[in-house]
């Protein structure tokens, strides 16, 4: 009986302990969630349109906290707050998004603030990269991006008539063509002079030497070929000129790397900077080397790069969303060529923080229902009613390749062989005329001797 009673008491005690343990577990879980919902997350960002900017009247009306900011990211964070219940406060910092110092191995910028736990989130146009992923966590991407080339549209006066006249032929072709015409003219003059000395007076008046006729025929043939080549090449140039009356000096990253007149650069310490720095593609390595020749090619703020493009003779390599925004807001700007790579924007959190999963789920939901598409359309196309893309005409094409010397080698070779053959014919004619003069002189002497 006592044994039975002991077993019953033991079972009751065990049940109580289990119930208390379950309550503790539930309490701990609640304690982990409630502070996240009640605390205000510190979201660090840089001022960069259209992601985050200060409202024009924030000082005048004394706006504080999130109320003084506006932009795509501000609206995105509000949508995330409605989905997750998380509260945040944006704090803009005058620093780059973040890069690793290759010498010290330490991080700088907003990523460093996150690593050192002075920030809970880093928001804005922050590119997800493998190097950053090693030290922080990223949410699901909220925008797909790539690297594009921002360039100022050429002015009308940049395509003057004399430039269009010269563009169909490369400099080498113009040089060799001029030399060929000169050589042909000199050959004709020499053949005319030399053969005329050995011709009879009557022949000089009535007959043109075959060598001279041959050289003149070669000149006419060469002139016809030059005109045909020039007309065809000029047609392609004229078709490249749009209603704005200009053609582009470059059309791709390869064109940019082959010239030195237009300088180019990117945001220092950003993902584009790292892309060119670490690229193994020969063209991009060449571009990185060219950019490093002058430290002023790099900018510390995206807006500075856009301003340099507007000044002229500078191309800015930047993320496609920011490029699209700049082109849409200022009709003097344009994108050149396609995108150089494919990456994504995301929100950075501290490593191991469960905020990443909660925010990622919210972002995926917003993507699925089309909220992020409408949000981008609002800030890129509808804000302030400015939209250079609304009545966008086809982008001007780049300057077509003119006729190069490789296309002219066969024609020049034919002309050279023809001129040499004309000289040979001229030499034969001179020898024949001299022989004829000798025979005529001999007959004249014999006739004189007979008369005597």
C-alpha positions in Angstrom: 0.0 0.0 0.0 2.8 2.4 0.9 4.6 1.4 -2.3 1.5 2.3 -4.3 1.1 5.7 -2.5 4.8 6.5 -3.2 4.4 5.8 -6.9 1.4 8.1 -7.1 3.3 10.9 -5.4 6.2 10.5 -7.7 4.0 10.7 -10.8 2.4 13.9 -9.5 5.7 15.5 -8.8 7.1 14.6 -12.2 4.0 16.0 -13.8 4.3 19.3 -11.9 8.0 19.6 -12.9 7.1 18.9 -16.5 4.4 21.6 -16.5 6.7 24.1 -14.9 9.4 23.3 -17.5 6.9 23.8 -20.3 5.9 27.2 -18.8 9.5 28.2 -18.5 10.1 27.3 -22.2 7.0 29.2 -23.3 8.0 32.1 -21.2 11.5 32.2 -22.6 10.2 32.1 -26.1 7.8 34.9 -25.4 10.6 36.8 -23.7 12.7 36.5 -26.9 10.0 37.8 -29.2 8.4 40.5 -27.1 11.6 42.6 -26.7 12.1 42.4 -30.5 8.7 43.7 -31.0 9.0 46.4 -28.4 12.5 47.6 -29.1 13.3 50.0 -31.9 15.9 48.7 -34.4 18.6 51.1 -35.5 18.7 51.1 -39.3 21.8 52.8 -40.7 21.8 54.2 -44.2 23.5 56.8 -46.5 21.6 59.6 -48.2 21.1 58.4 -51.8 18.2 59.2 -54.0 15.8 57.5 -54.6 16.4 55.1 -51.8 16.7 57.5 -48.8 16.6 61.3 -48.9 15.8 64.1 -46.5 12.4 65.8 -47.0 12.8 69.3 -48.4 10.9 70.8 -45.4 12.3 68.7 -42.6 14.2 71.6 -41.0 11.4 74.1 -41.5 8.8 71.9 -39.9 11.1 70.4 -37.3 10.6 66.8 -38.5 12.4 64.2 -36.5 13.0 60.5 -36.6 11.7 58.6 -39.6 9.4 61.5 -40.5 12.2 63.5 -41.9 13.1 60.8 -44.5 11.5 59.7 -47.7 12.3 57.3 -50.5 12.0 53.8 -51.7 13.7 52.2 -48.7 11.5 54.2 -46.2 8.4 52.9 -47.9 9.8 49.4 -48.0 10.6 49.4 -44.3 7.1 50.6 -43.5 5.7 47.6 -45.5 8.0 45.3 -43.7 6.9 46.8 -40.3 3.3 46.0 -41.2 4.2 42.4 -42.1 6.5 41.7 -39.1 5.5 44.2 -36.4 9.2 45.3 -36.1 9.9 48.9 -35.3 12.9 50.8 -36.7 14.5 54.2 -36.7 16.6 55.3 -39.7 19.9 57.1 -39.0 21.8 58.4 -41.9 25.6 58.2 -41.8 28.1 60.1 -43.9 30.0 57.0 -45.0 30.2 54.4 -47.7 28.2 51.2 -47.7 31.2 49.3 -46.6 34.4 47.7 -47.9 37.3 45.7 -46.6 40.7 47.3 -46.4 43.1 45.1 -48.3 46.0 46.1 -46.1 44.6 45.9 -42.6 41.8 43.4 -43.3 39.4 45.6 -41.3 36.0 46.7 -42.6 34.9 50.3 -43.0 31.6 52.1 -43.6 28.2 50.9 -42.7 29.2 47.2 -42.7 31.7 48.0 -40.0 28.9 49.6 -37.9 26.9 46.4 -38.2 29.8 44.2 -37.3 30.6 46.2 -34.2 26.9 46.1 -33.3 26.3 49.8 -33.4 23.5 49.1 -35.9 20.9 46.4 -36.1 20.3 46.9 -39.9 21.9 48.4 -42.9 19.4 49.5 -45.5 19.6 51.3 -48.9 21.1 50.4 -52.2 23.3 47.8 -50.5 24.7 45.1 -52.9 24.9 41.5 -51.7 28.5 40.3 -52.3 30.4 37.2 -51.2 32.9 39.2 -49.2 30.2 41.0 -47.3 28.3 37.8 -46.7 31.2 36.4 -44.7 30.8 39.1 -42.0 27.1 39.9 -42.0 23.8 38.3 -43.0 21.6 39.4 -45.9 17.9 39.1 -46.3 16.2 37.8 -49.4 17.0 40.3 -52.3 14.3 43.0 -52.9 15.8 44.2 -56.2 17.8 42.7 -59.1 20.6 44.9 -60.4 23.6 45.0 -62.7 26.4 47.5 -63.5 25.7 50.0 -66.3 27.5 52.9 -67.9 26.1 56.4 -67.4 27.1 59.0 -70.0 26.0 62.5 -71.0 24.2 62.8 -74.3 26.5 64.4 -76.9 25.6 67.9 -77.9 24.4 68.7 -81.4 27.6 70.7 -82.1 29.7 67.7 -81.4 28.7 66.1 -84.7 29.9 68.9 -87.0 29.8 68.4 -90.8 33.6 68.1 -91.2 33.7 65.4 -88.6 31.0 63.4 -90.5 33.0 63.9 -93.7 36.1 62.3 -92.2 34.5 59.5 -90.1 33.7 57.0 -92.8 37.4 56.2 -93.2 39.9 55.5 -90.5 43.0 57.8 -90.2 45.1 55.1 -91.8 42.8 54.8 -94.8 42.8 58.5 -95.3 46.6 58.5 -95.2 47.1 55.6 -97.5 44.5 56.9 -99.9 46.2 60.3 -100.1 49.5 58.6 -100.6 48.0 56.4 -103.4 46.6 59.4 -105.3 49.9 61.3 -104.9 51.9 58.3 -106.1 49.6 57.7 -109.1 49.7 61.4 -110.1 53.5 61.5 -109.8 53.8 58.2 -111.9 51.5 59.7 -114.6 53.6 62.9 -114.7 56.9 61.0 -114.9 55.7 58.6 -117.6 54.3 61.5 -119.6 57.6 63.4 -119.4 59.9 60.5 -120.1 57.9 59.0 -123.0 57.5 62.4 -124.6 61.2 62.8 -124.9 61.5 59.8 -127.1 58.4 60.3 -129.2 58.3 62.0 -132.5 56.7 65.4 -132.6 53.8 64.0 -134.6 53.3 61.2 -132.1 53.3 63.6 -129.2 50.5 65.5 -130.8 48.4 62.6 -131.9 49.1 59.6 -129.6 49.2 59.1 -125.8 51.6 56.5 -124.7 50.1 53.2 -123.5 51.8 53.4 -120.1 50.2 56.8 -119.5 46.8 55.6 -120.6 47.2 52.6 -118.3 48.2 54.7 -115.3 45.3 57.1 -115.9 42.9 54.1 -116.1 44.2 52.8 -112.8 43.6 56.3 -111.3 40.0 56.3 -112.5 39.5 52.7 -111.2 40.9 53.5 -107.8 38.9 56.7 -107.6 35.7 54.8 -108.3 36.5 52.2 -105.7 37.2 54.9 -103.1 33.9 56.6 -103.9 32.0 53.3 -103.5 33.6 52.5 -100.2 33.1 56.0 -98.9 29.5 56.2 -100.0 28.6 52.9 -98.4 30.4 53.8 -95.1 28.9 57.3 -95.0 25.4 55.8 -95.4 25.9 53.8 -92.2 27.0 56.9 -90.4 24.1 58.9 -91.5 21.7 56.2 -90.5 23.2 56.2 -87.0 22.3 59.9 -86.6 19.0 60.3 -84.8 16.7 63.2 -84.7 18.8 64.8 -82.0 21.6 65.0 -84.5 24.3 63.2 -82.7 26.1 59.9 -82.6 27.7 58.2 -79.6 31.5 57.9 -79.1 31.1 54.6 -77.3 28.5 51.8 -77.1 30.0 49.3 -74.7 32.5 48.6 -72.0 34.9 47.4 -74.6 34.6 50.7 -76.5 35.2 52.5 -73.2 38.4 50.5 -72.5 39.9 51.2 -76.0 39.8 55.0 -75.7 41.4 57.5 -73.5 39.5 60.7 -74.2 36.6 59.9 -71.9 37.6 59.1 -68.3 35.5 56.7 -66.3 35.2 55.6 -62.7 32.8 54.3 -60.0 31.8 54.6 -56.3 34.9 54.1 -54.2 34.6 51.1 -51.9 31.3 50.0 -53.3 30.3 46.7 -54.9 31.1 48.1 -58.4 34.5 49.0 -57.1 35.1 45.5 -55.9 33.7 44.0 -59.1 36.4 45.6 -61.2 39.1 45.2 -58.6 38.6 41.4 -58.4 37.5 40.7 -62.0 39.6 38.2 -64.0 38.0 39.3 -67.3 40.7 41.0 -69.5 38.5 44.0 -70.5 37.5 44.7 -66.9 41.1 44.3 -65.7 42.2 46.8 -68.3 39.4 49.2 -67.1 40.4 48.8 -63.5 44.0 49.6 -64.4 42.9 52.7 -66.3 40.7 53.9 -63.4 43.6 53.5 -61.0 45.8 55.8 -63.0 43.9 58.7 -61.5 42.4 58.7 -58.0 39.9 61.4 -59.1 38.2 58.8 -61.3 36.5 57.4 -58.1 33.8 59.3 -56.2 32.7 59.1 -52.6 29.0 59.7 -53.3 26.9 58.5 -56.1 25.5 61.9 -56.8 29.1 63.2 -57.3 29.5 60.7 -60.1 26.3 61.9 -61.8 27.4 65.5 -61.5 30.8 64.6 -63.1 29.0 62.9 -66.0 27.0 66.1 -66.6 30.2 68.1 -66.7 31.2 66.0 -69.7 34.1 63.7 -70.8 33.3 61.3 -67.9 31.5 58.0 -67.8 30.1 56.7 -64.4 29.9 52.9 -63.8 27.0 52.4 -61.4 24.2 50.0 -60.3 21.4 49.8 -62.8 18.5 51.1 -60.5 20.4 54.2 -59.6 21.4 54.6 -63.3 17.8 54.2 -64.4 16.7 56.8 -61.8 19.3 59.3 -63.0 18.4 58.9 -66.6 14.7 59.2 -65.9 15.2 62.4 -63.9 17.7 64.2 -66.1 17.1 64.1 -69.9 20.7 65.1 -70.6 21.8 61.6 -69.4 21.6 58.2 -71.0 22.7 54.6 -70.5 25.2 53.2 -72.8 25.3 49.5 -73.7 23.9 46.6 -71.6 24.6 45.5 -68.0 28.0 44.1 -67.2 26.9 41.7 -64.5 24.0 40.5 -62.3 23.6 41.1 -58.6 21.0 41.9 -56.0 20.1 44.5 -53.3 19.4 43.3 -49.8 19.1 44.4 -46.2 22.1 43.5 -44.0 21.7 42.2 -40.5 24.1 41.0 -37.8 25.3 37.5 -38.2 23.1 34.9 -36.6 20.2 37.4 -35.9 16.8 36.0 -36.5 15.7 39.3 -38.0 17.1 38.1 -41.3 14.5 35.3 -41.7 11.6 37.4 -40.5 12.4 40.3 -42.9 13.2 37.8 -45.7 9.7 36.3 -45.4 8.1 39.7 -45.5 10.1 40.7 -48.6 9.2 37.5 -50.4 5.5 38.2 -49.6 5.8 41.7 -50.9 7.4 40.5 -54.1 4.7 37.9 -54.7 1.8 40.4 -54.5 3.6 43.0 -56.6 4.0 45.6 -53.9 7.7 46.1 -54.6 7.1 46.6 -58.4 4.5 49.3 -57.6 6.9 50.9 -55.1 9.7 51.1 -57.7 7.4 52.5 -60.3 6.4 55.2 -57.8 9.9 56.4 -57.0 11.5 55.9 -60.4 8.8 57.1 -62.7 6.0 58.9 -61.0 7.7 61.0 -58.3 7.4 64.8 -59.0 6.0 64.0 -62.5 9.5 63.9 -64.1 9.8 61.1 -66.6 12.4 61.4 -69.4 11.6 57.8 -70.4 7.9 58.4 -71.1 8.5 59.8 -74.6 11.8 58.1 -75.0 13.0 57.8 -78.6 15.4 55.0 -79.6 18.8 55.5 -78.1 21.3 56.9 -80.5 23.6 54.3 -81.9 27.3 54.4 -81.4 29.6 55.5 -84.2 29.9 52.6 -86.7 33.3 51.3 -87.5 34.7 53.1 -90.5 36.6 51.5 -93.3 39.9 50.3 -91.9 43.1 49.7 -93.7 42.5 45.9 -93.7 39.5 46.5 -96.0 41.7 48.5 -98.4 44.7 46.3 -98.7 43.5 44.5 -101.8 42.6 47.7 -103.6 46.0 49.3 -102.7 47.9 46.2 -103.8 46.1 46.2 -107.1 46.9 49.8 -107.7 50.6 49.3 -106.7 50.9 46.3 -109.1 49.2 48.3 -111.8 51.6 51.3 -111.4 54.6 49.0 -111.5 53.3 47.4 -114.7 52.7 50.9 -116.1 56.3 51.8 -115.4 57.4 48.6 -117.1 55.3 49.4 -120.1 56.7 52.9 -120.1 60.2 51.6 -120.1 59.4 49.3 -123.0 57.9 52.2 -124.9 61.0 54.4 -124.3 63.3 51.6 -125.4 61.2 51.0 -128.5 61.0 54.7 -129.4 64.8 55.0 -128.9 65.4 52.0 -131.1 63.1 53.5 -133.7 65.0 56.8 -133.5 68.3 55.0 -134.0 66.9 53.2 -137.0 65.5 56.4 -138.5 68.8 58.1 -138.0 70.7 55.3 -139.6 68.3 55.3 -142.6 68.8 59.0 -142.9 72.6 58.7 -143.0 72.5 55.9 -145.6 70.1 58.0 -147.7 72.5 61.0 -147.5 75.5 58.9 -148.4 73.8 57.5 -151.5 72.9 61.0 -152.7 76.5 62.0 -152.3 
